Amino acid sequence: MNLETAKAEARKAAFARRKAAYEADKGNSAAILSSVLAGYRGVPVAGFLPIRTEIDPRVAMEEAAAHGPVAVPVILGKGQPLQFSLWEPGCALRDGPFGAMVPAVDRFILTEILIVPLVAFSRAGGRLGYGGGFYDRTLELLRSQGPILAIGFAYGAQEAQDLPLEPTDQPLDLIVTEAEAITPARP
């Protein structure tokens, strides 16, 4: 099986697990993420506005916004890294690419912490995204410029034992689920 086929199959299985977890979500799935971010008060954070069955980080983002800048990703074009536009609770939003909402007015900022959505993760810090490479390009660029903390945020059900990854797939520094914070064990 080639890598693209393996990734497609892994995504399909992970989407099914994520959908079941989303349907069982009791609405407090961001509590651990909130406590992790509390240790970084005032540090610029990029979260995300969830689409489809993604876990919802907005409660944690709102709490972080009380202490420092919070942004959300904006796709500027295919093959380009993401930019992060300042977000505040209740700010005006517009439709962005792929169904994600973005601030009505872009005010781009630099961030030091990225809360990264994903389809599947491994305890080793591997991340399987949607296949566009936006976060991989962005993390590679940001890491070349200085320290960045990449926090994968997902339901525990999205964990996979073995992910089909490429050398360009950027690892996560921390994974937070509704039940735990996982520091990847790297070889």
ZIVENQUI-V98348 format. One record per residue. PHI is phi as a letter, one per 20 degrees, with the letter a starting at -180 (* if undefined). OMEGA is omega in whole degrees, -180 to 180 (* if undefined). D_LAST is the distance of its C-alpha to the last C-alpha in Angstrom with 2 decimals. Layout:
phi:PHI omega:OMEGA d_last:D_LAST
phi:PHI omega:OMEGA d_last:D_LAST
This chain:
phi:* omega:180 d_last:25.48
phi:f omega:-174 d_last:24.66
phi:f omega:-179 d_last:22.00
phi:f omega:177 d_last:24.69
phi:f omega:179 d_last:26.14
phi:f omega:179 d_last:22.83
phi:f omega:180 d_last:22.29
phi:f omega:179 d_last:25.92
phi:f omega:178 d_last:25.68
phi:f omega:178 d_last:22.56
phi:f omega:-178 d_last:24.48
phi:g omega:180 d_last:27.61
phi:f omega:-179 d_last:26.09
phi:f omega:177 d_last:24.33
phi:f omega:179 d_last:27.64
phi:f omega:178 d_last:29.46
phi:f omega:-179 d_last:27.20
phi:f omega:-180 d_last:27.42
phi:f omega:179 d_last:31.21
phi:f omega:179 d_last:31.62
phi:f omega:179 d_last:29.67
phi:f omega:-179 d_last:31.73
phi:f omega:179 d_last:34.91
phi:e omega:-176 d_last:34.07
phi:g omega:-180 d_last:33.11
phi:e omega:176 d_last:35.43
phi:n omega:179 d_last:35.11
phi:d omega:-173 d_last:33.04
phi:f omega:-179 d_last:29.56
phi:e omega:-176 d_last:28.91
phi:g omega:-179 d_last:29.52
phi:f omega:176 d_last:25.94
phi:g omega:178 d_last:25.38
phi:g omega:-179 d_last:28.59
phi:f omega:176 d_last:27.45
phi:f omega:-178 d_last:24.17
phi:f omega:179 d_last:26.31
phi:g omega:177 d_last:28.88
phi:f omega:-178 d_last:26.59
phi:c omega:-177 d_last:26.88
phi:g omega:177 d_last:30.66
phi:n omega:179 d_last:32.22
phi:f omega:179 d_last:29.05
phi:f omega:-175 d_last:29.66
phi:c omega:169 d_last:27.95
phi:d omega:176 d_last:27.88
phi:d omega:174 d_last:28.13
phi:b omega:175 d_last:29.54
phi:e omega:-169 d_last:32.66
phi:f omega:173 d_last:31.77
phi:c omega:178 d_last:33.10
phi:l omega:-174 d_last:33.84
phi:d omega:178 d_last:31.74
phi:f omega:173 d_last:29.05
phi:f omega:-172 d_last:28.44
phi:d omega:180 d_last:30.72
phi:e omega:-169 d_last:29.46
phi:f omega:178 d_last:32.99
phi:f omega:179 d_last:33.78
phi:f omega:178 d_last:30.80
phi:f omega:179 d_last:31.75
phi:f omega:178 d_last:35.34
phi:f omega:178 d_last:34.41
phi:f omega:-178 d_last:32.27
phi:f omega:177 d_last:35.22
phi:f omega:-175 d_last:37.44
phi:c omega:-178 d_last:35.54
phi:a omega:-177 d_last:34.44
phi:f omega:176 d_last:34.16
phi:c omega:-179 d_last:32.53
phi:c omega:174 d_last:32.35
phi:c omega:-176 d_last:31.66
phi:f omega:175 d_last:30.50
phi:c omega:177 d_last:33.20
phi:e omega:-180 d_last:32.84
phi:e omega:180 d_last:35.04
phi:r omega:179 d_last:34.71
phi:g omega:178 d_last:32.77
phi:m omega:-179 d_last:30.04
phi:d omega:174 d_last:30.20
phi:f omega:177 d_last:27.79
phi:f omega:167 d_last:28.87
phi:d omega:-176 d_last:31.18
phi:c omega:-176 d_last:31.50
phi:d omega:-178 d_last:35.00
phi:g omega:-179 d_last:36.16
phi:c omega:174 d_last:36.68
phi:c omega:178 d_last:38.75
phi:g omega:178 d_last:39.66
phi:n omega:-179 d_last:42.71
phi:f omega:178 d_last:42.59
phi:f omega:-178 d_last:44.21
phi:c omega:174 d_last:41.94
phi:c omega:177 d_last:42.39
phi:f omega:174 d_last:40.88
phi:d omega:178 d_last:37.93
phi:f omega:175 d_last:36.36
phi:m omega:177 d_last:34.92
phi:n omega:178 d_last:36.82
phi:e omega:176 d_last:35.00
phi:e omega:178 d_last:37.38
phi:c omega:179 d_last:37.25
phi:g omega:-179 d_last:39.49
phi:f omega:178 d_last:43.00
phi:d omega:180 d_last:42.91
phi:f omega:172 d_last:39.85
phi:c omega:-173 d_last:39.08
phi:f omega:178 d_last:35.76
phi:c omega:173 d_last:33.61
phi:e omega:-179 d_last:30.34
phi:d omega:178 d_last:27.70
phi:d omega:178 d_last:24.81
phi:c omega:176 d_last:23.42
phi:d omega:170 d_last:23.08
phi:e omega:-169 d_last:23.39
phi:d omega:174 d_last:22.16
phi:f omega:-179 d_last:23.79
phi:a omega:176 d_last:22.08
phi:e omega:179 d_last:22.88
phi:b omega:177 d_last:19.70
phi:b omega:172 d_last:16.26
phi:c omega:179 d_last:13.19
phi:f omega:177 d_last:11.56
phi:e omega:179 d_last:8.27
phi:n omega:177 d_last:10.75
phi:f omega:-179 d_last:12.22
phi:c omega:173 d_last:15.95
phi:d omega:179 d_last:18.84
phi:e omega:-177 d_last:21.97
phi:e omega:176 d_last:25.50
phi:o omega:180 d_last:25.06
phi:e omega:179 d_last:26.84
phi:m omega:-176 d_last:23.87
phi:f omega:-179 d_last:25.49
phi:f omega:177 d_last:22.58
phi:f omega:178 d_last:20.22
phi:f omega:-177 d_last:22.95
phi:f omega:180 d_last:23.68
phi:f omega:178 d_last:20.22
phi:g omega:179 d_last:19.80
phi:f omega:-178 d_last:23.25
phi:f omega:179 d_last:22.90
phi:f omega:177 d_last:19.66
phi:f omega:-177 d_last:21.56
phi:d omega:-179 d_last:24.29
phi:q omega:-178 d_last:22.57
phi:f omega:178 d_last:20.41
phi:b omega:178 d_last:20.23
phi:d omega:180 d_last:18.89
phi:e omega:-179 d_last:18.19
phi:d omega:174 d_last:18.92
phi:f omega:-179 d_last:18.92
phi:c omega:-173 d_last:22.01
phi:b omega:171 d_last:22.77
phi:f omega:176 d_last:24.24
phi:g omega:180 d_last:22.08
phi:f omega:-180 d_last:23.63
phi:e omega:178 d_last:21.77
phi:f omega:176 d_last:18.43
phi:c omega:-180 d_last:17.39
phi:f omega:-175 d_last:15.17
phi:b omega:180 d_last:14.44
phi:d omega:174 d_last:15.39
phi:f omega:-175 d_last:16.79
phi:d omega:177 d_last:15.25
phi:d omega:178 d_last:16.29
phi:f omega:-180 d_last:14.96
phi:e omega:179 d_last:17.37
phi:f omega:-177 d_last:16.04
phi:e omega:-179 d_last:15.04
phi:f omega:174 d_last:12.34
phi:e omega:178 d_last:13.82
phi:e omega:-179 d_last:13.49
phi:b omega:174 d_last:15.17
phi:c omega:178 d_last:16.74
phi:c omega:176 d_last:20.20
phi:d omega:176 d_last:22.28
phi:f omega:-175 d_last:25.77
phi:d omega:-175 d_last:24.51
phi:a omega:170 d_last:21.38
phi:d omega:-174 d_last:19.03
phi:d omega:172 d_last:15.33
phi:e omega:-176 d_last:12.73
phi:g omega:174 d_last:9.56
phi:e omega:-179 d_last:6.64
phi:e omega:179 d_last:3.80
phi:f omega:* d_last:0.00
